[in-house]
Amino acid sequence: MATTLGPARPVPRSASAPPDDLRAVMRLFPTGVTVLSSGRGDRAAAMTANSFVSISLDPPRVLVSVMKSSRTYPAIDSSGELQVHLLSDRQGDVARLFASRDKPFGRDLEGHFTTDGEGSHPYLPGALASLGCRIEERFPGGDPTLFLARVEHVRPGLAVNMS
């Protein structure tokens, strides 16, 4: 699929690139895909996200970007925690489900995630790994908020060799 942009235009220093131009070129950049989940019971929420980056190994920290208009935003913001599920190349259907407008919410999520027992972090079966994270800082980023989170728990998927 070819993306056609108009001719390059000079942009004054104080101006911003047109959003449609930025969107068109960012679609060309391949990236990993995750599902973010947070909350419990009726307040549980999940969403597909590719705005995820590992920031530090010591201390273990990651950064995610979540639109304030997302249904998942209040769950992450109020609970102060989230799980990051790194999707495998076989989970395109999962990525599409949690990117859709009619994605499951609240108790409807219970059939998609599982735990290893009482008090354990929920994980997404089939994911490469799931990270249990606690929010440490929030940074306003325009439309989204950037959440800096400490990784408290790593649960590798069945196919991941941790040696």
C-alpha positions in Angstrom: 0.0 0.0 0.0 1.6 3.2 -1.1 1.0 6.4 0.8 1.1 9.6 -1.2 2.0 12.9 0.4 1.9 16.3 -1.1 5.1 18.1 -1.9 7.3 19.1 1.0 6.3 22.4 2.4 8.5 24.7 4.4 7.1 24.9 8.0 7.8 28.0 10.1 9.7 27.1 13.3 6.8 27.8 15.5 4.3 25.8 13.4 3.5 22.1 13.6 3.4 19.6 10.8 -0.2 18.9 9.6 -1.7 16.0 11.5 -2.8 14.2 8.4 0.7 14.2 7.0 2.2 12.9 10.3 -0.5 10.2 10.5 0.2 9.1 6.9 4.0 8.7 7.4 3.7 7.1 10.9 1.5 4.3 9.4 4.6 3.3 7.4 6.7 2.6 10.6 6.4 -1.0 11.8 6.3 -1.4 15.6 5.4 -3.9 18.2 1.9 -4.1 19.3 0.7 -4.5 22.9 -2.6 -4.7 24.8 -2.8 -2.5 27.9 -5.2 -3.6 30.7 -6.1 -2.1 34.0 -8.8 -2.0 36.6 -11.0 -4.7 38.2 -14.6 -5.9 37.9 -16.9 -3.3 36.3 -14.0 -0.8 35.9 -11.7 -3.1 34.0 -10.6 -1.9 30.6 -8.2 -2.8 27.9 -6.9 -1.3 24.7 -4.5 -2.0 21.9 -1.4 0.2 22.0 1.8 0.5 20.0 3.1 3.6 21.9 5.1 1.5 24.3 8.9 1.7 25.1 11.2 0.1 27.6 12.9 3.0 29.3 15.3 1.4 31.8 16.4 -2.0 33.1 17.6 -0.6 36.5 15.2 0.4 37.8 12.9 -1.5 35.4 10.7 1.1 33.8 8.4 1.4 30.7 6.5 4.3 29.1 3.1 4.1 27.5 1.0 6.8 25.9 -2.8 6.7 26.4 -5.3 9.1 24.9 -7.3 10.9 27.5 -10.5 10.1 25.5 -9.8 6.4 25.7 -12.1 4.2 27.9 -9.0 2.7 29.3 -7.5 6.0 30.5 -9.6 6.3 33.7 -8.9 2.7 34.7 -5.1 3.3 34.4 -5.2 6.8 35.9 -7.3 5.9 39.0 -5.9 2.5 39.8 -2.2 3.6 39.4 -1.4 0.3 37.7 -1.5 -1.4 34.4 -0.5 -4.6 32.7 1.3 -4.6 29.3 0.8 -7.7 27.2 3.3 -8.1 24.4 1.4 -9.6 21.5 2.8 -12.3 19.3 2.6 -12.3 15.5 -0.3 -14.8 15.8 -2.5 -12.4 17.8 -3.7 -10.0 15.0 -7.3 -10.9 16.0 -6.6 -9.8 19.6 -5.0 -6.6 18.5 -8.0 -5.8 16.3 -10.5 -6.7 19.0 -9.0 -4.3 21.6 -8.5 -1.6 19.0 -12.2 -1.7 18.0 -14.9 0.7 19.3 -16.9 -2.2 20.6 -14.1 -3.8 22.6 -15.1 -5.7 25.7 -15.2 -3.6 28.9 -15.7 -4.3 32.6 -16.7 -7.9 33.5 -16.8 -8.8 29.8 -13.0 -8.8 29.9 -12.9 -11.8 32.3 -13.1 -14.2 29.4 -10.0 -12.7 27.7 -7.6 -12.6 30.6 -6.6 -15.1 33.3 -4.5 -15.2 36.5 -2.4 -17.7 38.3 -4.5 -17.3 41.4 -5.8 -14.9 44.0 -4.0 -11.5 43.8 -1.8 -12.3 40.8 -1.5 -10.0 37.8 -3.9 -10.8 35.0 -2.3 -11.9 31.8 -3.4 -12.5 28.2 -3.0 -16.1 27.1 -0.8 -16.4 24.0 1.1 -13.2 24.6 4.9 -13.2 24.4 4.9 -11.8 27.9 2.9 -9.8 30.3 4.3 -7.0 32.5 2.7 -6.0 35.8 3.4 -2.3 36.3 2.9 0.5 38.9 2.5 4.1 37.6 5.3 6.3 39.0 4.8 9.5 37.0 2.4 11.1 34.6 3.4 13.5 31.8 0.8 15.6 29.9 1.6 15.1 26.2 -1.2 17.0 24.4 -4.0 14.6 23.6 -2.5 11.7 25.5 -0.9 11.3 28.9 2.5 9.5 29.1 2.6 7.1 31.9 6.1 6.1 33.3 5.7 2.8 35.1 7.9 0.6 37.2 7.7 -3.1 36.1 7.0 -5.1 39.3 6.3 -8.5 37.6 7.3 -10.2 34.4 5.3 -13.2 33.2 6.9 -14.8 30.1 4.6 -16.5 27.6 5.1 -20.2 27.1 7.3 -19.8 24.0 9.8 -17.3 25.7 13.1 -18.7 26.8 14.3 -16.6 29.8 17.8 -18.1 29.9 
